C-alpha cells in the first residue's frame, strides 16, 4: 500500500473535537484495510489506488461510533454475543407459501432496469451523474412498490456526499425487520471515467427490485417487516450501508437478518456463491440450505476478505448478515470497475435464479 502524502491517523476523538480537524476531514478520509488497522487519512484518489491494487477497505470517517462498538464487541465471547440474538431456523419451512411468489419472477423487468442503469456514464457517488442516478433509483423503487400502497419508500441522505440511499419497507405485523440489500453506485476508476457497472452492481439491484415487484404485486405481508435497501457509496468504502446501519443501531431497530447481493450476473460455472467471512455463521448456514430449495443452481462457498461488500456493515453493527454472489472470487467477473462492465457480460437467466432465491429468503425471513 502506498502511503506517501497521507496524513497519519491522529485518533478518532480528534474528528469530533477540533474544527481544524473537521475541515481537514472534508479532503481526507479515515480508511481501514483490516480490523487491526488503526486507520490512515487519505484522499478519494488514494482510496481508488487501493481498489486498483485489489486492496479492500472501509471508510469509517462518518461512522466512528459504529466502529468503536464493533471493536469492543470483538473482545466479547461468541456465546455472549449470541445471547441477544433470536434463533434462526435450522432449515426452510415456508416453501408452499413462497412457491407461487417465486414462480411470478421474470427476466423482463430486470433487463429494462439494468439497461436504464448502464445508460449513465457512471453512477459514481461523487460523480456528475450521482444525483441523476439517485433520482432514477428512488423513482424506480417508488414505481415498483406502488402496486401496494402499504409500502413506504424513502431516501436516506448522507452527510459527506450527495447520493442518497433508498429504502422500501413492506410493513409486517410484528417488531422484527429483515433486510435484503444491494448497492447502486458504480465506478470506472474515477468520478469522470466510464463505469457502466452492469454486473457491479446493476445486477444485484435489479434482483432485489424484482423481488420487491413480486411481493408488492401480491400484497404480501408477514410477521416481520421486509426492507429493500439500495445503497449508495459502496465503492467509496461501504459509505451508504454503514450510515444506514449506524442509524438503525442508534434507533435500536430489531433487525433479524440481512442478505446482501453484490454481483449476480456473471457465472461461467452456473453456480451461486454463499460467502463465509464477515458474516453470521448461523444465518449463512441457513442461506446455504435455501439454494437447492429455491434455485436450480449449484452451491459453492468462498471468502472475500475485509470490506468486500455491504454485508460487512450489518455485521459491524452486530446484526446477523449473509452475502450471496454470482460465483467464487476466482471466477467472478473480470470486467468490474471498468468500461467493460457492460450488459453483454450478464446472464439474465442466472440473475433470475438470484431473484427466486431472494423471494424465498424473504418469505422464510418473514418468520425469523
NUKOLDO-739641 format. One record per residue (C-alpha): residue in three letters; x, y, z. Coordinates in nm, 3 decimals, decimal comma. Example, Ala and Ser with C-alpha at 12.3 -4.5 7.8 and 13.67 -1.06 7.14 Angstrom:
% NUKOLDO-739641
type:xx:yy:zz
ala:1,230:-0,450:0,780
ser:1,367:-0,106:0,714
% end
This chain:
% NUKOLDO-739641
type:xx:yy:zz
unk:0,000:0,000:0,000
unk:0,142:0,341:-0,099
unk:0,142:0,576:0,198
unk:0,320:0,884:0,055
unk:0,150:1,222:0,106
unk:-0,102:1,077:0,352
unk:-0,183:1,212:0,693
unk:-0,115:0,968:0,974
unk:-0,429:0,883:1,172
unk:-0,436:1,108:1,476
unk:-0,712:0,926:1,660
unk:-1,086:0,911:1,620
unk:-1,153:1,150:1,907
unk:-0,999:1,442:1,720
unk:-1,261:1,403:1,449
unk:-1,522:1,536:1,690
unk:-1,313:1,779:1,893
unk:-1,145:2,035:1,667
unk:-1,280:2,247:1,387
unk:-0,941:2,230:1,213
unk:-0,960:1,853:1,200
unk:-1,317:1,858:1,069
unk:-1,206:2,091:0,789
unk:-0,925:1,851:0,702
unk:-1,172:1,562:0,701
unk:-1,352:1,727:0,409
unk:-1,050:1,643:0,196
unk:-0,907:1,342:0,376
unk:-1,095:1,029:0,480
unk:-1,012:0,782:0,757
unk:-0,969:0,444:0,588
unk:-0,903:0,095:0,727
unk:-0,784:-0,214:0,542
unk:-0,831:-0,462:0,828
unk:-0,981:-0,486:1,173
unk:-0,630:-0,447:1,316
unk:-0,555:-0,134:1,111
unk:-0,586:0,187:1,317
unk:-0,672:0,377:1,001
unk:-0,495:0,611:0,760
unk:-0,611:0,952:0,636
unk:-0,618:0,963:0,258
unk:-0,783:1,137:-0,035
unk:-1,052:0,995:-0,261
unk:-0,787:0,940:-0,528
unk:-0,576:0,741:-0,286
unk:-0,879:0,530:-0,197
unk:-0,910:0,443:-0,564
unk:-0,542:0,344:-0,565
unk:-0,631:0,079:-0,308
unk:-0,910:-0,055:-0,529
unk:-0,679:-0,061:-0,830
unk:-0,431:-0,265:-0,626
unk:-0,701:-0,509:-0,518
unk:-0,687:-0,389:-0,156
unk:-1,029:-0,378:0,008
unk:-1,103:-0,103:0,253
unk:-1,371:0,060:0,467
unk:-1,413:0,435:0,508
unk:-1,503:0,489:0,876
unk:-1,485:0,871:0,881
unk:-1,858:0,924:0,934
unk:-1,920:0,608:1,138
unk:-1,663:0,616:1,418
unk:-1,936:0,529:1,668
unk:-2,026:0,214:1,478
unk:-1,660:0,116:1,452
unk:-1,592:0,166:1,824
unk:-1,887:-0,053:1,920
unk:-1,778:-0,319:1,674
unk:-1,421:-0,333:1,803
unk:-1,549:-0,355:2,160
unk:-1,781:-0,639:2,061
unk:-1,493:-0,833:1,905
unk:-1,348:-0,860:2,254
unk:-1,658:-1,036:2,390
unk:-1,715:-1,408:2,359
unk:-1,929:-1,552:2,083
unk:-2,159:-1,700:2,345
unk:-2,220:-1,357:2,498
unk:-2,297:-1,205:2,156
unk:-2,544:-1,484:2,076
unk:-2,748:-1,421:2,393
unk:-2,904:-1,107:2,243
unk:-2,999:-1,270:1,912
unk:-3,310:-1,456:1,812
unk:-3,265:-1,807:1,682
unk:-3,253:-1,875:1,308
unk:-3,444:-2,184:1,187
unk:-3,235:-2,489:1,108
unk:-3,395:-2,530:0,766
unk:-3,656:-2,364:0,538
unk:-4,020:-2,438:0,618
unk:-4,235:-2,197:0,412
unk:-4,190:-2,339:0,063
unk:-4,563:-2,371:-0,006
unk:-4,616:-2,004:0,074
unk:-4,314:-1,895:-0,128
unk:-4,374:-2,116:-0,433
unk:-4,634:-1,902:-0,618
unk:-4,432:-1,588:-0,550
unk:-4,111:-1,745:-0,676
unk:-4,295:-1,858:-0,989
unk:-4,403:-1,499:-1,059
unk:-4,045:-1,374:-1,104
unk:-3,939:-1,296:-1,462
unk:-3,641:-1,155:-1,651
unk:-3,838:-0,888:-1,840
unk:-3,823:-0,602:-1,593
unk:-3,471:-0,685:-1,484
unk:-3,350:-0,631:-1,839
unk:-3,529:-0,295:-1,860
unk:-3,392:-0,173:-1,528
unk:-3,036:-0,290:-1,598
unk:-3,028:-0,114:-1,933
unk:-3,150:0,207:-1,770
unk:-2,875:0,190:-1,510
unk:-2,589:0,134:-1,752
unk:-2,709:0,425:-1,965
unk:-2,533:0,655:-1,719
unk:-2,167:0,722:-1,792
unk:-2,114:0,606:-1,437
unk:-2,305:0,611:-1,108
unk:-2,006:0,721:-0,901
unk:-2,127:0,855:-0,567
unk:-1,930:1,179:-0,616
unk:-1,952:1,198:-0,994
unk:-2,154:1,421:-1,227
unk:-2,429:1,159:-1,253
unk:-2,453:1,077:-0,883
unk:-2,777:1,264:-0,817
unk:-2,932:1,166:-1,151
unk:-2,873:0,800:-1,073
unk:-3,013:0,855:-0,724
unk:-3,328:1,013:-0,866
unk:-3,370:0,722:-1,107
unk:-3,324:0,474:-0,823
unk:-3,578:0,648:-0,597
unk:-3,840:0,690:-0,872
unk:-3,798:0,332:-0,990
unk:-3,838:0,187:-0,642
unk:-4,147:0,401:-0,588
unk:-4,294:0,284:-0,917
unk:-4,226:-0,082:-0,841
unk:-4,369:-0,050:-0,490
unk:-4,681:0,140:-0,599
unk:-4,876:-0,184:-0,653
unk:-4,911:-0,197:-0,273
unk:-4,999:0,132:-0,104
unk:-4,884:-0,006:0,232
unk:-4,523:0,003:0,114
unk:-4,322:0,313:0,205
unk:-4,023:0,433:0,003
unk:-3,776:0,689:0,136
unk:-3,435:0,836:0,069
unk:-3,163:0,814:0,332
unk:-2,933:1,114:0,294
unk:-2,561:1,106:0,369
unk:-2,363:1,393:0,518
unk:-2,044:1,362:0,314
unk:-2,181:1,315:-0,040
unk:-2,494:1,389:-0,242
unk:-2,620:1,045:-0,344
unk:-2,893:0,919:-0,109
unk:-2,957:0,554:-0,041
unk:-3,313:0,431:-0,099
unk:-3,518:0,214:0,139
unk:-3,851:0,043:0,069
unk:-4,047:-0,116:0,354
unk:-4,323:-0,376:0,344
unk:-4,469:-0,346:0,695
unk:-4,516:-0,661:0,898
unk:-4,737:-0,740:1,192
unk:-4,453:-0,762:1,445
unk:-4,142:-0,571:1,553
unk:-3,880:-0,761:1,356
unk:-3,710:-0,642:1,038
unk:-3,547:-0,848:0,762
unk:-3,334:-0,669:0,503
unk:-3,218:-0,750:0,151
unk:-2,963:-0,511:0,003
unk:-2,756:-0,414:-0,299
unk:-2,556:-0,105:-0,391
unk:-2,645:0,102:-0,696
unk:-2,336:0,322:-0,733
unk:-2,064:0,225:-0,980
unk:-1,714:0,331:-1,073
unk:-1,480:0,310:-1,367
unk:-1,181:0,433:-1,171
unk:-1,267:0,795:-1,102
unk:-1,560:1,037:-1,081
unk:-1,543:1,100:-1,456
unk:-1,433:0,773:-1,617
unk:-1,676:0,536:-1,786
unk:-1,816:0,283:-1,539
unk:-2,148:0,134:-1,653
unk:-2,145:-0,110:-1,363
unk:-2,366:-0,373:-1,524
unk:-2,252:-0,658:-1,302
unk:-2,119:-0,435:-1,025
unk:-2,385:-0,376:-0,926
unk:-2,684:-0,320:-1,152
unk:-2,719:-0,699:-1,145
unk:-2,773:-0,708:-0,768
unk:-3,003:-0,407:-0,774
unk:-3,240:-0,548:-1,034
unk:-3,253:-0,880:-0,849
unk:-3,394:-0,723:-0,534
unk:-3,610:-0,487:-0,742
unk:-3,771:-0,793:-0,900
unk:-3,828:-0,945:-0,556
unk:-3,992:-0,619:-0,447
unk:-4,209:-0,614:-0,761
unk:-4,335:-0,967:-0,698
unk:-4,413:-0,911:-0,331
unk:-4,574:-0,572:-0,397
unk:-4,800:-0,716:-0,668
unk:-4,905:-0,997:-0,434
unk:-4,975:-0,752:-0,147
unk:-4,752:-0,977:0,061
unk:-4,746:-0,925:0,437
unk:-4,575:-1,135:0,701
unk:-4,485:-1,116:1,070
unk:-4,159:-0,926:1,009
unk:-4,123:-0,603:0,816
unk:-3,934:-0,663:0,494
unk:-3,691:-0,391:0,383
unk:-3,519:-0,343:0,049
unk:-3,202:-0,133:0,076
unk:-3,042:0,025:-0,229
unk:-2,715:0,168:-0,101
unk:-2,503:0,446:-0,246
unk:-2,132:0,495:-0,186
unk:-2,034:0,128:-0,160
unk:-1,738:0,180:-0,392
unk:-1,610:0,452:-0,158
unk:-1,571:0,214:0,135
unk:-1,925:0,096:0,224
unk:-2,030:0,453:0,299
unk:-2,406:0,426:0,247
unk:-2,463:0,096:0,424
unk:-2,251:0,200:0,724
unk:-2,450:0,522:0,763
unk:-2,777:0,329:0,749
unk:-2,664:0,060:0,991
unk:-2,525:0,315:1,236
unk:-2,862:0,491:1,229
unk:-3,051:0,164:1,284
unk:-2,819:0,071:1,569
unk:-2,880:0,406:1,739
unk:-3,255:0,361:1,698
unk:-3,249:0,009:1,840
unk:-3,406:-0,136:1,525
unk:-3,483:-0,505:1,568
unk:-3,309:-0,638:1,256
unk:-3,338:-1,017:1,248
unk:-3,133:-1,079:0,931
unk:-2,962:-0,903:0,640
unk:-2,893:-1,062:0,300
unk:-2,666:-0,865:0,068
unk:-2,619:-0,932:-0,304
unk:-2,335:-0,768:-0,494
unk:-2,280:-0,904:-0,849
unk:-2,527:-1,169:-0,962
unk:-2,495:-1,171:-1,341
unk:-2,163:-1,332:-1,436
unk:-2,121:-1,701:-1,358
unk:-1,937:-1,920:-1,608
unk:-1,991:-2,216:-1,376
unk:-2,365:-2,151:-1,330
unk:-2,339:-2,155:-0,952
unk:-2,446:-1,940:-0,663
unk:-2,185:-1,849:-0,402
unk:-2,260:-1,803:-0,033
unk:-1,968:-1,630:0,136
unk:-1,848:-1,729:0,480
unk:-1,638:-1,442:0,619
unk:-1,757:-1,122:0,790
unk:-2,100:-1,281:0,814
unk:-2,310:-1,459:1,073
unk:-2,237:-1,831:1,064
unk:-2,588:-1,942:1,163
unk:-2,765:-1,726:0,904
unk:-2,508:-1,825:0,642
unk:-2,574:-2,193:0,707
unk:-2,946:-2,130:0,664
unk:-2,883:-1,939:0,339
unk:-2,684:-2,232:0,203
unk:-2,982:-2,460:0,264
unk:-3,207:-2,231:0,060
unk:-3,007:-2,282:-0,260
unk:-3,145:-2,624:-0,366
unk:-3,494:-2,530:-0,245
unk:-3,536:-2,205:-0,438
unk:-3,287:-2,226:-0,725
unk:-3,158:-2,466:-0,989
unk:-2,801:-2,354:-0,923
unk:-2,517:-2,541:-0,757
unk:-2,399:-2,409:-0,421
unk:-2,037:-2,304:-0,375
unk:-1,875:-2,115:-0,090
unk:-1,584:-1,875:-0,066
unk:-1,429:-1,595:0,139
unk:-1,396:-1,240:0,006
unk:-1,194:-1,057:0,272
unk:-1,222:-0,732:0,463
unk:-1,474:-0,473:0,343
unk:-1,571:-0,660:0,028
unk:-1,937:-0,551:0,025
unk:-2,225:-0,406:0,227
unk:-2,297:-0,716:0,437
unk:-1,987:-0,613:0,633
unk:-2,170:-0,303:0,756
unk:-2,456:-0,507:0,901
unk:-2,205:-0,744:1,058
unk:-2,018:-0,449:1,208
unk:-2,345:-0,328:1,362
unk:-2,392:-0,666:1,529
unk:-2,675:-0,785:1,305
unk:-2,693:-1,131:1,151
unk:-2,566:-1,083:0,796
unk:-2,511:-1,302:0,490
unk:-2,362:-1,244:0,147
unk:-2,468:-1,415:-0,175
unk:-2,282:-1,357:-0,502
unk:-2,262:-1,489:-0,857
unk:-1,955:-1,709:-0,815
unk:-1,631:-1,753:-0,627
unk:-1,373:-1,473:-0,618
unk:-1,157:-1,653:-0,873
unk:-1,442:-1,692:-1,120
unk:-1,631:-1,365:-1,071
unk:-1,645:-1,102:-1,343
unk:-1,305:-0,974:-1,460
unk:-1,469:-0,663:-1,608
unk:-1,584:-0,476:-1,298
unk:-1,460:-0,124:-1,218
unk:-1,401:-0,060:-1,587
unk:-1,575:0,049:-1,906
unk:-1,609:-0,320:-1,997
unk:-1,863:-0,396:-1,723
unk:-2,148:-0,392:-1,974
unk:-2,485:-0,558:-2,029
unk:-2,327:-0,806:-2,268
unk:-2,142:-0,971:-1,976
unk:-2,465:-1,052:-1,788
unk:-2,667:-1,371:-1,781
unk:-3,028:-1,278:-1,710
unk:-3,133:-1,641:-1,661
unk:-2,870:-1,658:-1,386
unk:-2,995:-1,333:-1,234
unk:-3,350:-1,473:-1,237
unk:-3,229:-1,758:-1,017
unk:-3,094:-1,499:-0,774
unk:-3,433:-1,324:-0,776
unk:-3,610:-1,651:-0,697
unk:-3,362:-1,711:-0,418
unk:-3,425:-1,362:-0,278
unk:-3,802:-1,411:-0,276
unk:-3,759:-1,742:-0,097
unk:-3,528:-1,582:0,159
unk:-3,777:-1,301:0,225
unk:-4,072:-1,533:0,280
unk:-3,866:-1,754:0,509
unk:-3,719:-1,449:0,682
unk:-4,062:-1,302:0,745
unk:-4,092:-1,563:1,022
unk:-3,749:-1,522:1,185
% end
